[in-house]
Amino acid sequence: MHYAGHLYVKSDVYGFGVVLVEILTGQRAIDLNRPSGRHILTDWIKPELQDRRRLKKVMDDKLEGKYPIKAALPIAKLASRCLAPEPKMRPSMKDVLETLQGVQAATNQTVEVRGEN
């Protein structure tokens, strides 16, 4: 019984990773209008989430580059961890929350410093 609950929790983490990737890229998880091999976002996006240059190429065009890459990259790496094929390799939701809070704190400091200049 405990094992089934563990899998359910880690399935939620995977789903949250999918949502993060959708937010970052502005793309749907499944889109049959994309080229062959790219219909399922999670099948091809993971390598793009690990590198700053590659991430910039897949970020949502509607953002027009107006986002802090210092926040986008750690969130992308977090999403990649959430999408790990093995459930036990995925972070806990507590770890996800702590990571996002850390990114938010770092981004808020950056924004405040920029605003003072």
Biopython code that builds the backbone (N, CA, C, O; Angstrom):
import numpy as np
from Bio.PDB.StructureBuilder import StructureBuilder

atoms = [
    (1, "MET", "N", (0.821, -1.187, 0.000)),
    (1, "MET", "CA", (0.000, 0.000, 0.000)),
    (1, "MET", "C", (0.868, 1.254, 0.000)),
    (1, "MET", "O", (0.620, 2.175, -0.779)),
    (2, "HIS", "N", (1.875, 1.303, 0.857)),
    (2, "HIS", "CA", (2.766, 2.464, 0.922)),
    (2, "HIS", "C", (3.467, 2.668, -0.425)),
    (2, "HIS", "O", (3.643, 3.800, -0.874)),
    (3, "TYR", "N", (3.858, 1.579, -1.055)),
    (3, "TYR", "CA", (4.554, 1.659, -2.337)),
    (3, "TYR", "C", (3.667, 2.311, -3.397)),
    (3, "TYR", "O", (4.133, 3.150, -4.168)),
    (4, "ALA", "N", (2.401, 1.930, -3.435)),
    (4, "ALA", "CA", (1.471, 2.521, -4.408)),
    (4, "ALA", "C", (1.336, 4.024, -4.160)),
    (4, "ALA", "O", (1.304, 4.804, -5.111)),
    (5, "GLY", "N", (1.259, 4.432, -2.906)),
    (5, "GLY", "CA", (1.183, 5.849, -2.574)),
    (5, "GLY", "C", (2.430, 6.581, -3.005)),
    (5, "GLY", "O", (2.352, 7.718, -3.471)),
    (6, "HIS", "N", (3.585, 5.947, -2.858)),
    (6, "HIS", "CA", (4.860, 6.537, -3.270)),
    (6, "HIS", "C", (4.862, 6.788, -4.775)),
    (6, "HIS", "O", (5.295, 7.849, -5.225)),
    (7, "LEU", "N", (4.387, 5.829, -5.547)),
    (7, "LEU", "CA", (4.329, 5.993, -6.992)),
    (7, "LEU", "C", (3.367, 7.117, -7.372)),
    (7, "LEU", "O", (3.634, 7.880, -8.300)),
    (8, "TYR", "N", (2.258, 7.215, -6.660)),
    (8, "TYR", "CA", (1.285, 8.259, -6.959)),
    (8, "TYR", "C", (1.903, 9.637, -6.739)),
    (8, "TYR", "O", (1.724, 10.538, -7.559)),
    (9, "VAL", "N", (2.625, 9.802, -5.642)),
    (9, "VAL", "CA", (3.269, 11.082, -5.346)),
    (9, "VAL", "C", (4.286, 11.411, -6.435)),
    (9, "VAL", "O", (4.325, 12.541, -6.921)),
    (10, "LYS", "N", (5.094, 10.456, -6.817)),
    (10, "LYS", "CA", (6.111, 10.707, -7.832)),
    (10, "LYS", "C", (5.481, 10.927, -9.208)),
    (10, "LYS", "O", (6.074, 11.592, -10.058)),
    (11, "SER", "N", (4.285, 10.376, -9.435)),
    (11, "SER", "CA", (3.556, 10.659, -10.678)),
    (11, "SER", "C", (3.122, 12.120, -10.698)),
    (11, "SER", "O", (3.138, 12.763, -11.747)),
    (12, "ASP", "N", (2.737, 12.639, -9.542)),
    (12, "ASP", "CA", (2.383, 14.055, -9.444)),
    (12, "ASP", "C", (3.596, 14.934, -9.759)),
    (12, "ASP", "O", (3.467, 15.967, -10.415)),
    (13, "VAL", "N", (4.762, 14.518, -9.292)),
    (13, "VAL", "CA", (5.992, 15.265, -9.563)),
    (13, "VAL", "C", (6.253, 15.279, -11.066)),
    (13, "VAL", "O", (6.619, 16.314, -11.624)),
    (14, "TYR", "N", (6.067, 14.135, -11.722)),
    (14, "TYR", "CA", (6.253, 14.074, -13.179)),
    (14, "TYR", "C", (5.280, 15.035, -13.871)),
    (14, "TYR", "O", (5.675, 15.794, -14.756)),
    (15, "GLY", "N", (4.027, 14.998, -13.469)),
    (15, "GLY", "CA", (3.021, 15.886, -14.051)),
    (15, "GLY", "C", (3.380, 17.350, -13.849)),
    (15, "GLY", "O", (3.176, 18.172, -14.742)),
    (16, "PHE", "N", (3.913, 17.675, -12.680)),
    (16, "PHE", "CA", (4.338, 19.047, -12.412)),
    (16, "PHE", "C", (5.493, 19.435, -13.333)),
    (16, "PHE", "O", (5.564, 20.572, -13.800)),
    (17, "GLY", "N", (6.394, 18.491, -13.591)),
    (17, "GLY", "CA", (7.495, 18.742, -14.530)),
    (17, "GLY", "C", (6.972, 19.051, -15.923)),
    (17, "GLY", "O", (7.499, 19.924, -16.612)),
    (18, "VAL", "N", (5.937, 18.337, -16.333)),
    (18, "VAL", "CA", (5.318, 18.593, -17.645)),
    (18, "VAL", "C", (4.757, 20.014, -17.680)),
    (18, "VAL", "O", (4.933, 20.732, -18.664)),
    (19, "VAL", "N", (4.085, 20.413, -16.607)),
    (19, "VAL", "CA", (3.515, 21.765, -16.544)),
    (19, "VAL", "C", (4.626, 22.816, -16.598)),
    (19, "VAL", "O", (4.490, 23.821, -17.298)),
    (20, "LEU", "N", (5.718, 22.596, -15.871)),
    (20, "LEU", "CA", (6.834, 23.544, -15.912)),
    (20, "LEU", "C", (7.375, 23.710, -17.332)),
    (20, "LEU", "O", (7.643, 24.825, -17.779)),
    (21, "VAL", "N", (7.529, 22.590, -18.029)),
    (21, "VAL", "CA", (8.051, 22.639, -19.403)),
    (21, "VAL", "C", (7.073, 23.364, -20.325)),
    (21, "VAL", "O", (7.487, 24.131, -21.195)),
    (22, "GLU", "N", (5.783, 23.122, -20.135)),
    (22, "GLU", "CA", (4.778, 23.825, -20.944)),
    (22, "GLU", "C", (4.861, 25.336, -20.703)),
    (22, "GLU", "O", (4.759, 26.122, -21.645)),
    (23, "ILE", "N", (5.043, 25.735, -19.455)),
    (23, "ILE", "CA", (5.137, 27.160, -19.126)),
    (23, "ILE", "C", (6.392, 27.771, -19.749)),
    (23, "ILE", "O", (6.328, 28.845, -20.346)),
    (24, "LEU", "N", (7.523, 27.097, -19.612)),
    (24, "LEU", "CA", (8.783, 27.630, -20.140)),
    (24, "LEU", "C", (8.757, 27.768, -21.663)),
    (24, "LEU", "O", (9.226, 28.761, -22.218)),
    (25, "THR", "N", (8.206, 26.765, -22.319)),
    (25, "THR", "CA", (8.273, 26.730, -23.781)),
    (25, "THR", "C", (7.063, 27.338, -24.471)),
    (25, "THR", "O", (7.136, 27.720, -25.639)),
    (26, "GLY", "N", (5.957, 27.428, -23.755)),
    (26, "GLY", "CA", (4.724, 27.898, -24.385)),
    (26, "GLY", "C", (4.134, 26.862, -25.327)),
    (26, "GLY", "O", (3.295, 27.183, -26.169)),
    (27, "GLN", "N", (4.579, 25.607, -25.180)),
    (27, "GLN", "CA", (4.105, 24.527, -26.047)),
    (27, "GLN", "C", (3.273, 23.538, -25.243)),
    (27, "GLN", "O", (3.450, 23.386, -24.034)),
    (28, "ARG", "N", (2.362, 22.868, -25.945)),
    (28, "ARG", "CA", (1.540, 21.841, -25.302)),
    (28, "ARG", "C", (2.336, 20.552, -25.156)),
    (28, "ARG", "O", (3.266, 20.284, -25.917)),
    (29, "ALA", "N", (1.949, 19.761, -24.159)),
    (29, "ALA", "CA", (2.631, 18.491, -23.911)),
    (29, "ALA", "C", (2.533, 17.565, -25.120)),
    (29, "ALA", "O", (3.492, 16.871, -25.458)),
    (30, "ILE", "N", (1.371, 17.558, -25.770)),
    (30, "ILE", "CA", (1.182, 16.759, -26.981)),
    (30, "ILE", "C", (0.630, 17.678, -28.060)),
    (30, "ILE", "O", (-0.393, 18.334, -27.867)),
    (31, "ASP", "N", (1.317, 17.720, -29.198)),
    (31, "ASP", "CA", (0.893, 18.567, -30.314)),
    (31, "ASP", "C", (1.244, 17.848, -31.615)),
    (31, "ASP", "O", (2.410, 17.776, -32.004)),
    (32, "LEU", "N", (0.230, 17.323, -32.272)),
    (32, "LEU", "CA", (0.452, 16.564, -33.505)),
    (32, "LEU", "C", (0.819, 17.474, -34.676)),
    (32, "LEU", "O", (1.172, 16.977, -35.745)),
    (33, "ASN", "N", (0.744, 18.777, -34.502)),
    (33, "ASN", "CA", (1.149, 19.715, -35.544)),
    (33, "ASN", "C", (2.658, 19.950, -35.576)),
    (33, "ASN", "O", (3.178, 20.496, -36.549)),
    (34, "ARG", "N", (3.367, 19.540, -34.515)),
    (34, "ARG", "CA", (4.831, 19.657, -34.520)),
    (34, "ARG", "C", (5.406, 18.586, -35.441)),
    (34, "ARG", "O", (4.735, 17.600, -35.745)),
    (35, "PRO", "N", (6.648, 18.778, -35.884)),
    (35, "PRO", "CA", (7.279, 17.782, -36.764)),
    (35, "PRO", "C", (7.353, 16.398, -36.118)),
    (35, "PRO", "O", (7.331, 16.273, -34.893)),
    (36, "SER", "N", (7.439, 15.379, -36.943)),
    (36, "SER", "CA", (7.559, 14.005, -36.472)),
    (36, "SER", "C", (8.731, 13.906, -35.492)),
    (36, "SER", "O", (9.783, 14.505, -35.714)),
    (37, "GLY", "N", (8.546, 13.157, -34.420)),
    (37, "GLY", "CA", (9.577, 13.019, -33.400)),
    (37, "GLY", "C", (9.489, 14.100, -32.342)),
    (37, "GLY", "O", (10.187, 14.039, -31.330)),
    (38, "ARG", "N", (8.638, 15.089, -32.565)),
    (38, "ARG", "CA", (8.476, 16.182, -31.600)),
    (38, "ARG", "C", (7.025, 16.343, -31.150)),
    (38, "ARG", "O", (6.669, 17.344, -30.529)),
    (39, "HIS", "N", (6.192, 15.354, -31.468)),
    (39, "HIS", "CA", (4.780, 15.418, -31.085)),
    (39, "HIS", "C", (4.606, 15.453, -29.574)),
    (39, "HIS", "O", (3.756, 16.179, -29.059)),
    (40, "ILE", "N", (5.417, 14.665, -28.861)),
    (40, "ILE", "CA", (5.331, 14.590, -27.402)),
    (40, "ILE", "C", (6.499, 15.395, -26.827)),
    (40, "ILE", "O", (7.662, 15.019, -26.969)),
    (41, "LEU", "N", (6.168, 16.489, -26.186)),
    (41, "LEU", "CA", (7.156, 17.452, -25.702)),
    (41, "LEU", "C", (8.230, 16.798, -24.833)),
    (41, "LEU", "O", (9.417, 17.078, -24.999)),
    (42, "THR", "N", (7.823, 15.935, -23.915)),
    (42, "THR", "CA", (8.791, 15.333, -22.992)),
    (42, "THR", "C", (9.746, 14.356, -23.678)),
    (42, "THR", "O", (10.785, 14.017, -23.112)),
    (43, "ASP", "N", (9.413, 13.899, -24.880)),
    (43, "ASP", "CA", (10.295, 12.975, -25.600)),
    (43, "ASP", "C", (11.571, 13.647, -26.093)),
    (43, "ASP", "O", (12.603, 12.987, -26.214)),
    (44, "TRP", "N", (11.522, 14.938, -26.379)),
    (44, "TRP", "CA", (12.675, 15.604, -26.984)),
    (44, "TRP", "C", (13.203, 16.810, -26.212)),
    (44, "TRP", "O", (14.286, 17.305, -26.524)),
    (45, "ILE", "N", (12.476, 17.290, -25.227)),
    (45, "ILE", "CA", (12.830, 18.563, -24.583)),
    (45, "ILE", "C", (13.938, 18.448, -23.537)),
    (45, "ILE", "O", (14.656, 19.420, -23.304)),
    (46, "LYS", "N", (14.096, 17.290, -22.906)),
    (46, "LYS", "CA", (15.013, 17.184, -21.770)),
    (46, "LYS", "C", (16.438, 17.676, -22.053)),
    (46, "LYS", "O", (16.981, 18.408, -21.226)),
    (47, "PRO", "N", (17.070, 17.316, -23.174)),
    (47, "PRO", "CA", (18.428, 17.839, -23.417)),
    (47, "PRO", "C", (18.468, 19.366, -23.543)),
    (47, "PRO", "O", (19.479, 19.990, -23.222)),
    (48, "GLU", "N", (17.386, 19.956, -24.002)),
    (48, "GLU", "CA", (17.326, 21.410, -24.185)),
    (48, "GLU", "C", (17.271, 22.139, -22.835)),
    (48, "GLU", "O", (17.594, 23.324, -22.755)),
    (49, "LEU", "N", (16.870, 21.441, -21.797)),
    (49, "LEU", "CA", (16.673, 22.045, -20.487)),
    (49, "LEU", "C", (17.959, 22.159, -19.676)),
    (49, "LEU", "O", (17.965, 22.777, -18.612)),
    (50, "GLN", "N", (19.040, 21.574, -20.165)),
    (50, "GLN", "CA", (20.278, 21.505, -19.385)),
    (50, "GLN", "C", (21.290, 22.582, -19.730)),
    (50, "GLN", "O", (22.250, 22.789, -18.988)),
    (51, "ASP", "N", (21.089, 23.268, -20.841)),
    (51, "ASP", "CA", (22.099, 24.192, -21.346)),
    (51, "ASP", "C", (21.468, 25.555, -21.621)),
    (51, "ASP", "O", (20.401, 25.643, -22.229)),
    (52, "ARG", "N", (22.128, 26.604, -21.174)),
    (52, "ARG", "CA", (21.603, 27.966, -21.308)),
    (52, "ARG", "C", (21.285, 28.320, -22.758)),
    (52, "ARG", "O", (20.205, 28.842, -23.034)),
    (53, "ARG", "N", (22.195, 28.050, -23.689)),
    (53, "ARG", "CA", (21.967, 28.407, -25.105)),
    (53, "ARG", "C", (20.823, 27.607, -25.710)),
    (53, "ARG", "O", (19.975, 28.147, -26.421)),
    (54, "ARG", "N", (20.814, 26.328, -25.419)),
    (54, "ARG", "CA", (19.744, 25.474, -25.964)),
    (54, "ARG", "C", (18.393, 25.847, -25.373)),
    (54, "ARG", "O", (17.374, 25.808, -26.062)),
    (55, "LEU", "N", (18.387, 26.210, -24.092)),
    (55, "LEU", "CA", (17.145, 26.607, -23.438)),
    (55, "LEU", "C", (16.587, 27.869, -24.093)),
    (55, "LEU", "O", (15.385, 27.955, -24.346)),
    (56, "LYS", "N", (17.442, 28.837, -24.366)),
    (56, "LYS", "CA", (16.983, 30.087, -24.984)),
    (56, "LYS", "C", (16.258, 29.826, -26.304)),
    (56, "LYS", "O", (15.328, 30.550, -26.661)),
    (57, "LYS", "N", (16.687, 28.790, -27.024)),
    (57, "LYS", "CA", (16.077, 28.474, -28.322)),
    (57, "LYS", "C", (14.681, 27.875, -28.198)),
    (57, "LYS", "O", (13.894, 27.946, -29.142)),
    (58, "VAL", "N", (14.364, 27.288, -27.048)),
    (58, "VAL", "CA", (13.046, 26.658, -26.881)),
    (58, "VAL", "C", (12.119, 27.442, -25.949)),
    (58, "VAL", "O", (10.968, 27.053, -25.753)),
    (59, "MET", "N", (12.606, 28.526, -25.382)),
    (59, "MET", "CA", (11.750, 29.350, -24.514)),
    (59, "MET", "C", (10.604, 29.932, -25.336)),
    (59, "MET", "O", (10.734, 30.141, -26.542)),
    (60, "ASP", "N", (9.500, 30.188, -24.679)),
    (60, "ASP", "CA", (8.300, 30.730, -25.314)),
    (60, "ASP", "C", (8.619, 32.029, -26.047)),
    (60, "ASP", "O", (9.091, 32.991, -25.442)),
    (61, "ASP", "N", (8.360, 32.049, -27.349)),
    (61, "ASP", "CA", (8.614, 33.237, -28.171)),
    (61, "ASP", "C", (7.838, 34.456, -27.679)),
    (61, "ASP", "O", (8.285, 35.593, -27.834)),
    (62, "LYS", "N", (6.676, 34.209, -27.087)),
    (62, "LYS", "CA", (5.837, 35.322, -26.619)),
    (62, "LYS", "C", (6.507, 36.112, -25.496)),
    (62, "LYS", "O", (6.128, 37.252, -25.231)),
    (63, "LEU", "N", (7.489, 35.521, -24.844)),
    (63, "LEU", "CA", (8.227, 36.226, -23.794)),
    (63, "LEU", "C", (9.186, 37.261, -24.379)),
    (63, "LEU", "O", (9.631, 38.170, -23.678)),
    (64, "GLU", "N", (9.499, 37.120, -25.656)),
    (64, "GLU", "CA", (10.382, 38.042, -26.379)),
    (64, "GLU", "C", (11.709, 38.249, -25.646)),
    (64, "GLU", "O", (12.266, 39.347, -25.646)),
    (65, "GLY", "N", (12.202, 37.185, -25.026)),
    (65, "GLY", "CA", (13.480, 37.265, -24.318)),
    (65, "GLY", "C", (13.427, 38.043, -23.014)),
    (65, "GLY", "O", (14.465, 38.281, -22.397)),
    (66, "LYS", "N", (12.249, 38.440, -22.589)),
    (66, "LYS", "CA", (12.098, 39.259, -21.377)),
    (66, "LYS", "C", (11.828, 38.364, -20.167)),
    (66, "LYS", "O", (10.717, 38.331, -19.637)),
    (67, "TYR", "N", (12.846, 37.654, -19.749)),
    (67, "TYR", "CA", (12.768, 36.797, -18.568)),
    (67, "TYR", "C", (14.183, 36.654, -18.025)),
    (67, "TYR", "O", (15.142, 36.724, -18.793)),
    (68, "PRO", "N", (14.334, 36.460, -16.736)),
    (68, "PRO", "CA", (15.681, 36.279, -16.176)),
    (68, "PRO", "C", (16.186, 34.859, -16.433)),
    (68, "PRO", "O", (15.639, 33.900, -15.889)),
    (69, "ILE", "N", (17.212, 34.723, -17.247)),
    (69, "ILE", "CA", (17.770, 33.394, -17.542)),
    (69, "ILE", "C", (18.285, 32.753, -16.256)),
    (69, "ILE", "O", (18.330, 31.528, -16.149)),
    (70, "LYS", "N", (18.674, 33.574, -15.282)),
    (70, "LYS", "CA", (19.135, 33.029, -13.993)),
    (70, "LYS", "C", (18.004, 32.320, -13.265)),
    (70, "LYS", "O", (18.260, 31.495, -12.388)),
    (71, "ALA", "N", (16.760, 32.623, -13.611)),
    (71, "ALA", "CA", (15.612, 31.911, -13.039)),
    (71, "ALA", "C", (15.180, 30.785, -13.972)),
    (71, "ALA", "O", (14.841, 29.694, -13.513)),
    (72, "ALA", "N", (15.190, 31.043, -15.271)),
    (72, "ALA", "CA", (14.704, 30.055, -16.240)),
    (72, "ALA", "C", (15.555, 28.786, -16.227)),
    (72, "ALA", "O", (15.012, 27.682, -16.272)),
    (73, "LEU", "N", (16.865, 28.925, -16.168)),
    (73, "LEU", "CA", (17.737, 27.744, -16.234)),
    (73, "LEU", "C", (17.554, 26.813, -15.034)),
    (73, "LEU", "O", (17.403, 25.608, -15.236)),
    (74, "PRO", "N", (17.560, 27.315, -13.792)),
    (74, "PRO", "CA", (17.329, 26.373, -12.683)),
    (74, "PRO", "C", (15.930, 25.754, -12.707)),
    (74, "PRO", "O", (15.754, 24.608, -12.296)),
    (75, "ILE", "N", (14.946, 26.498, -13.181)),
    (75, "ILE", "CA", (13.598, 25.936, -13.282)),
    (75, "ILE", "C", (13.573, 24.858, -14.367)),
    (75, "ILE", "O", (12.924, 23.825, -14.201)),
    (76, "ALA", "N", (14.270, 25.093, -15.465)),
    (76, "ALA", "CA", (14.346, 24.094, -16.534)),
    (76, "ALA", "C", (15.040, 22.827, -16.030)),
    (76, "ALA", "O", (14.604, 21.713, -16.320)),
    (77, "LYS", "N", (16.117, 23.007, -15.278)),
    (77, "LYS", "CA", (16.827, 21.842, -14.731)),
    (77, "LYS", "C", (15.955, 21.093, -13.724)),
    (77, "LYS", "O", (15.992, 19.865, -13.651)),
    (78, "LEU", "N", (15.176, 21.837, -12.954)),
    (78, "LEU", "CA", (14.234, 21.220, -12.022)),
    (78, "LEU", "C", (13.191, 20.411, -12.799)),
    (78, "LEU", "O", (12.875, 19.279, -12.433)),
    (79, "ALA", "N", (12.664, 20.996, -13.862)),
    (79, "ALA", "CA", (11.678, 20.286, -14.690)),
    (79, "ALA", "C", (12.272, 18.989, -15.218)),
    (79, "ALA", "O", (11.606, 17.954, -15.221)),
    (80, "SER", "N", (13.513, 19.041, -15.661)),
    (80, "SER", "CA", (14.181, 17.850, -16.171)),
    (80, "SER", "C", (14.279, 16.766, -15.095)),
    (80, "SER", "O", (14.073, 15.586, -15.377)),
    (81, "ARG", "N", (14.590, 17.165, -13.879)),
    (81, "ARG", "CA", (14.647, 16.203, -12.761)),
    (81, "ARG", "C", (13.273, 15.609, -12.498)),
    (81, "ARG", "O", (13.152, 14.416, -12.218)),
    (82, "CYS", "N", (12.235, 16.437, -12.588)),
    (82, "CYS", "CA", (10.864, 15.954, -12.371)),
    (82, "CYS", "C", (10.455, 14.935, -13.439)),
    (82, "CYS", "O", (9.629, 14.058, -13.186)),
    (83, "LEU", "N", (11.039, 15.059, -14.630)),
    (83, "LEU", "CA", (10.690, 14.183, -15.751)),
    (83, "LEU", "C", (11.550, 12.921, -15.823)),
    (83, "LEU", "O", (11.503, 12.193, -16.815)),
    (84, "ALA", "N", (12.327, 12.665, -14.783)),
    (84, "ALA", "CA", (13.171, 11.461, -14.775)),
    (84, "ALA", "C", (12.303, 10.227, -15.010)),
    (84, "ALA", "O", (11.235, 10.094, -14.412)),
    (85, "PRO", "N", (12.762, 9.317, -15.888)),
    (85, "PRO", "CA", (11.964, 8.119, -16.193)),
    (85, "PRO", "C", (11.707, 7.247, -14.964)),
    (85, "PRO", "O", (10.628, 6.670, -14.830)),
    (86, "GLU", "N", (12.682, 7.147, -14.074)),
    (86, "GLU", "CA", (12.537, 6.347, -12.858)),
    (86, "GLU", "C", (11.932, 7.207, -11.754)),
    (86, "GLU", "O", (12.535, 8.204, -11.358)),
    (87, "PRO", "N", (10.755, 6.844, -11.249)),
    (87, "PRO", "CA", (10.120, 7.650, -10.194)),
    (87, "PRO", "C", (11.024, 7.939, -8.994)),
    (87, "PRO", "O", (10.977, 9.037, -8.438)),
    (88, "LYS", "N", (11.839, 6.973, -8.592)),
    (88, "LYS", "CA", (12.679, 7.204, -7.407)),
    (88, "LYS", "C", (13.793, 8.215, -7.673)),
    (88, "LYS", "O", (14.423, 8.695, -6.730)),
    (89, "MET", "N", (14.045, 8.544, -8.931)),
    (89, "MET", "CA", (15.054, 9.548, -9.276)),
    (89, "MET", "C", (14.481, 10.968, -9.287)),
    (89, "MET", "O", (15.231, 11.942, -9.359)),
    (90, "ARG", "N", (13.159, 11.082, -9.216)),
    (90, "ARG", "CA", (12.509, 12.393, -9.223)),
    (90, "ARG", "C", (12.591, 13.020, -7.830)),
    (90, "ARG", "O", (12.615, 12.313, -6.823)),
    (91, "PRO", "N", (12.635, 14.353, -7.783)),
    (91, "PRO", "CA", (12.645, 15.009, -6.465)),
    (91, "PRO", "C", (11.288, 14.865, -5.786)),
    (91, "PRO", "O", (10.286, 14.567, -6.436)),
    (92, "SER", "N", (11.269, 15.077, -4.486)),
    (92, "SER", "CA", (9.987, 15.114, -3.768)),
    (92, "SER", "C", (9.355, 16.475, -4.032)),
    (92, "SER", "O", (10.042, 17.406, -4.452)),
    (93, "MET", "N", (8.062, 16.597, -3.793)),
    (93, "MET", "CA", (7.418, 17.903, -3.956)),
    (93, "MET", "C", (7.995, 18.912, -2.970)),
    (93, "MET", "O", (8.019, 20.111, -3.251)),
    (94, "LYS", "N", (8.456, 18.436, -1.820)),
    (94, "LYS", "CA", (9.107, 19.336, -0.853)),
    (94, "LYS", "C", (10.372, 19.919, -1.485)),
    (94, "LYS", "O", (10.622, 21.120, -1.383)),
    (95, "ASP", "N", (11.169, 19.070, -2.138)),
    (95, "ASP", "CA", (12.383, 19.543, -2.812)),
    (95, "ASP", "C", (12.038, 20.499, -3.956)),
    (95, "ASP", "O", (12.730, 21.494, -4.167)),
    (96, "VAL", "N", (10.970, 20.194, -4.688)),
    (96, "VAL", "CA", (10.517, 21.058, -5.782)),
    (96, "VAL", "C", (10.180, 22.443, -5.226)),
    (96, "VAL", "O", (10.616, 23.458, -5.769)),
    (97, "LEU", "N", (9.408, 22.477, -4.147)),
    (97, "LEU", "CA", (9.011, 23.736, -3.533)),
    (97, "LEU", "C", (10.226, 24.528, -3.055)),
    (97, "LEU", "O", (10.320, 25.733, -3.284)),
    (98, "GLU", "N", (11.145, 23.846, -2.394)),
    (98, "GLU", "CA", (12.346, 24.527, -1.890)),
    (98, "GLU", "C", (13.179, 25.099, -3.033)),
    (98, "GLU", "O", (13.711, 26.203, -2.920)),
    (99, "THR", "N", (13.293, 24.359, -4.125)),
    (99, "THR", "CA", (14.037, 24.845, -5.283)),
    (99, "THR", "C", (13.370, 26.080, -5.866)),
    (99, "THR", "O", (14.038, 27.072, -6.160)),
    (100, "LEU", "N", (12.056, 26.023, -6.034)),
    (100, "LEU", "CA", (11.332, 27.170, -6.591)),
    (100, "LEU", "C", (11.415, 28.384, -5.670)),
    (100, "LEU", "O", (11.537, 29.512, -6.146)),
    (101, "GLN", "N", (11.350, 28.166, -4.367)),
    (101, "GLN", "CA", (11.478, 29.280, -3.424)),
    (101, "GLN", "C", (12.871, 29.902, -3.510)),
    (101, "GLN", "O", (13.017, 31.122, -3.425)),
    (102, "GLY", "N", (13.886, 29.066, -3.677)),
    (102, "GLY", "CA", (15.258, 29.569, -3.824)),
    (102, "GLY", "C", (15.424, 30.395, -5.086)),
    (102, "GLY", "O", (16.074, 31.440, -5.076)),
    (103, "VAL", "N", (14.828, 29.918, -6.178)),
    (103, "VAL", "CA", (14.882, 30.657, -7.447)),
    (103, "VAL", "C", (14.155, 31.992, -7.290)),
    (103, "VAL", "O", (14.644, 33.029, -7.739)),
    (104, "GLN", "N", (12.998, 31.957, -6.657)),
    (104, "GLN", "CA", (12.225, 33.187, -6.454)),
    (104, "GLN", "C", (13.017, 34.185, -5.613)),
    (104, "GLN", "O", (13.065, 35.370, -5.943)),
    (105, "ALA", "N", (13.630, 33.724, -4.546)),
    (105, "ALA", "CA", (14.404, 34.612, -3.670)),
    (105, "ALA", "C", (15.570, 35.225, -4.436)),
    (105, "ALA", "O", (15.825, 36.425, -4.325)),
    (106, "ALA", "N", (16.277, 34.412, -5.209)),
    (106, "ALA", "CA", (17.419, 34.913, -5.990)),
    (106, "ALA", "C", (16.956, 35.904, -7.051)),
    (106, "ALA", "O", (17.611, 36.920, -7.285)),
    (107, "THR", "N", (15.828, 35.610, -7.692)),
    (107, "THR", "CA", (15.302, 36.493, -8.737)),
    (107, "THR", "C", (14.825, 37.807, -8.141)),
    (107, "THR", "O", (15.053, 38.868, -8.722)),
    (108, "ASN", "N", (14.165, 37.751, -6.989)),
    (108, "ASN", "CA", (13.690, 38.977, -6.343)),
    (108, "ASN", "C", (14.850, 39.874, -5.948)),
    (108, "ASN", "O", (14.751, 41.094, -6.071)),
    (109, "GLN", "N", (15.945, 39.295, -5.476)),
    (109, "GLN", "CA", (17.128, 40.088, -5.133)),
    (109, "GLN", "C", (17.690, 40.762, -6.374)),
    (109, "GLN", "O", (18.049, 41.939, -6.343)),
    (110, "THR", "N", (17.765, 40.010, -7.467)),
    (110, "THR", "CA", (18.288, 40.543, -8.723)),
    (110, "THR", "C", (17.422, 41.691, -9.220)),
    (110, "THR", "O", (17.934, 42.729, -9.639)),
    (111, "VAL", "N", (16.114, 41.499, -9.173)),
    (111, "VAL", "CA", (15.180, 42.522, -9.643)),
    (111, "VAL", "C", (15.301, 43.779, -8.790)),
    (111, "VAL", "O", (15.325, 44.891, -9.318)),
    (112, "GLU", "N", (15.378, 43.605, -7.463)),
    (112, "GLU", "CA", (15.495, 44.752, -6.577)),
    (112, "GLU", "C", (16.776, 45.526, -6.833)),
    (112, "GLU", "O", (16.764, 46.757, -6.848)),
    (113, "VAL", "N", (17.883, 44.819, -7.035)),
    (113, "VAL", "CA", (19.154, 45.484, -7.299)),
    (113, "VAL", "C", (19.077, 46.256, -8.613)),
    (113, "VAL", "O", (19.542, 47.393, -8.693)),
    (114, "ARG", "N", (18.496, 45.649, -9.635)),
    (114, "ARG", "CA", (18.362, 46.319, -10.924)),
    (114, "ARG", "C", (17.486, 47.565, -10.792)),
    (114, "ARG", "O", (17.764, 48.596, -11.406)),
    (115, "GLY", "N", (16.420, 47.461, -9.981)),
    (115, "GLY", "CA", (15.503, 48.581, -9.809)),
    (115, "GLY", "C", (16.144, 49.775, -9.120)),
    (115, "GLY", "O", (15.724, 50.914, -9.327)),
    (116, "GLU", "N", (17.159, 49.519, -8.303)),
    (116, "GLU", "CA", (17.817, 50.595, -7.567)),
    (116, "GLU", "C", (18.805, 51.359, -8.419)),
    (116, "GLU", "O", (19.128, 52.502, -8.097)),
    (117, "ASN", "N", (19.290, 50.774, -9.485)),
    (117, "ASN", "CA", (20.297, 51.444, -10.330)),
    (117, "ASN", "C", (19.703, 52.565, -11.143)),
    (117, "ASN", "O", (20.416, 53.223, -11.901)),
]
sb = StructureBuilder()
sb.init_structure("model")
sb.init_model(0)
sb.init_chain("A")
sb.init_seg("    ")
for serial, (resi, resn, name, xyz) in enumerate(atoms, 1):
    if name == "N":
        sb.init_residue(resn, " ", resi, " ")
    sb.init_atom(name, np.array(xyz, "f"), 0.0, 1.0, " ", f" {name:<3s}", serial, name[0])
structure = sb.get_structure()
